[in-house]
Amino acid sequence: MTAPLQPQVRVRTWRPADPHGPRPHAADTDEAVSLLGDRPLVVLTGAGMSTDSGIPDYRGPGAPDRTPMTYQEFVSGPVPRQRYWARSHVGWRRMRAAVPNDGHRALAEVDPGLLVTQNVDGLHEAAGSRRVVALHGRIDEVVCLDCDTLSARVALHERLEELNPGYADRHLTAETRPDGDVEVDDTAGFVVPPCDVCGGVLKPHVVFFGETVPPERVARCFDAVDALADRDGALLVAGSSLTVMSGLRFVRRAAKAGNPVVVVNRGATRGDDVATATVEAGCTDFLRALAAARG
Ligand SMILES: [Zn+2]
């Protein structure tokens, strides 16, 4: 068994053998809602949660196979960072405009013991959810890699607008991904400012692929999952294909302890084999039904 505090590197390693094939442990919404009943819950959410807020899920059915920039590439030199920030600057407008959907609101009503999200969009918090762990960080914060100072993305956005006038407007039609990145090619002239405090390198405060999720964040999630065992609790996964180990390990942990695991997602997930019930449904519809049942 993996020790909970062992560093966990976020890597992409899995794709379903047959994304459209039948899923093991298939159940309908009513069956899964009834299985969850009034049990104490830990909920893990992914990109499928925010598609109804206009943020596309680039791993969802039919999505093209694109690889996000890795941490190693980001820190390798100024050119990849220029490319990252140029694309992210264009995508930020849509990320910033996104608002919570009915699924986010229903989940805030359900008020689980802990809500772990792989999303960096901040929409659970905006919907009023309490006790949220943003496993992969927040796209609306910026961190300096040299002095660790945190700052607001809004402030950096204004500086980027000043330094690159008209750039975002020229790429309005570019496609946005859940991490706020977009497909933009002419990034060579994009100007990225250094840290205000020390002149160091600025990075969005999100966990990149190839980067370690902070151990204290992981520990808080494991503690909540482990506490389910004593309280006849359950784990619900909503809108994640569980491709990355950073989320999958909580599913395996809950299943191993004998807690029911319900996985709601459009398309097969890497956790289907150990799930008690898998539901082929959108997050919003399912969470509405769950909130109504738990009233
Ligand atoms: Zn700094």
Boltz pocket constraint, residues with backbone or C-beta under 6 A from the ligand:
constraints:
  - pocket:
      binder: B
      contacts: [[A, 144], [A, 145], [A, 146], [A, 147], [A, 148], [A, 149], [A, 195], [A, 196], [A, 197], [A, 198], [A, 199], [A, 200], [A, 201]]
      max_distance: 6.0
